Amino acid sequence: MPTKRDVEQVLENRDWNQLKIWAKEHKNVYRQLMTRIYVKDGLIFWRAVEGLGFLLREIEKEQPAFAVNLVRRYFWMLNDESGGTAWNASEAIGSLLAHCPETCGHFNWMLSGLLVDESLSDGALWGLVQLAQTAPHLVEPLEERIRPVLEWEAPMARGLAALIYALMRKSASDFVFYREQGPKWSVPKELEEKLKKDQEIMEIYQDGDFVQYSVQELWQMQAIVFCSEELTIKDQKVELTVASTEVGLCWLGVGPKDDEEEELRQWSRRWFPGRFLIRKREANSEVLQQLKEYLAGKRREFTIPLHQVGTPFQRQVWQELLRIPYGETRSYEDIAVRVGNPKGQRAVGMANNRNPIGIVVPCHRVIGKNGNLTGYAGGLDIKQRLLEIEGSKPSL
């Protein structure tokens, strides 16, 4: 059984891989995380909150009712009969709902009900922020409960409510691929102008650390919307993860969705610092439709707006990839010549490998000079199948 120091070290390093191992070998470690959450003492507390949600998500893969029972226990611990012993329960419940929305999402109303308790409201709002990112449809019906908080005196509560509004608006109507009918998550013009000028500063736990924002920044927060879906490439089923900004598609990865999501988060921290990621399909529905048509052999060109970010050289290489016609291939040397660096095949290969928008920006159409396939982030078998769909069949 992991010791208290082992748990602290995992939290200090934010080592979720170790939590995955414990989820299989030592499920009872969640009790240590619950104990750690009793003390709200800074960064390690928040990592314990996040870690508890992550651990329960892993455990419930084998025991689907596990997380639900813990959420129920937390709510029971808040009532008078239990003596109210669940310190910082609202943060823990929020993390559990955000990590396990399919099994625990029906507690969304109960979580929002905690807003009436001043000692629990900040934690409940933080939890609703997390839920707005992982399952915004569960926050959608809660607008009337959250709206009054925008005018609360406490800056933290006001800021968290502003962020929820920003995330809910960005998850649908502000994105180029999806337009939602009707004015949702809007406020009177006078209140909106007030929020746009609100310079009160607060510190929010985000992606493992504390980040400072003003209420104004949270109200106008930018986001990245992503989703994962299983599609078939010829005879092979694969998971595709796509993500877009308000400008266009910025990420398309082939691989297990959990791995892709973690890579997407690391990548977005570098290229879109401060943005929040929202899991929602609608904003990427056109991307997925065009991908299905392409994989079925019914589409040769994508008409999706792109939001490409990278170094100047990488973007130059990626522009050349977009110029490779459907059904044709180019060598790394060909691309190097076209970007004005005839001896830069290795640099072209690295830029090709770091292309964040696979398939649509067709890095699979770049092959070795001898006609053989070379490295591909999704695997050479996927690269081979993509080229076969297009009618080009280089050898592995």
Secondary structure, 3 states (H helix, E strand, C coil): CCCHHHHHHHHHHCCHHHHHHHHHHCCCHHHHHHHHHCCCCCHHHHHHHHHHHHHHHHHCCCCCCHHHHHHHHHHHHHCHHHCCCCCCHHHHHHHHHHHCHHHHHHHHHHHHHHHHCHHHHHHHHHHHHHHHHHCHHHCHHHHHHHHHHHHCCCHHHHHHHHHHHHHHHHCCCCCCCCCCCCCCCCCCHHHHHHHHCCCCEEEEEECCEEEEEEHHHHHCCCEEEEEEEEEEECCEEEEEEEEECCCCEEEEEECCHHHHHHHHHHHHHHHCCCCEEEECCHHHHHHHHHHHHHHCCCCCCCCCCECCCCCHHHHHHHHHHHCCCCCCCEEHHHHHHHCCCCCCHHHHHHHHHCCCECCCCCHHHEECCCCECCCCCCCHHHHHHHHHHCCCCCEC
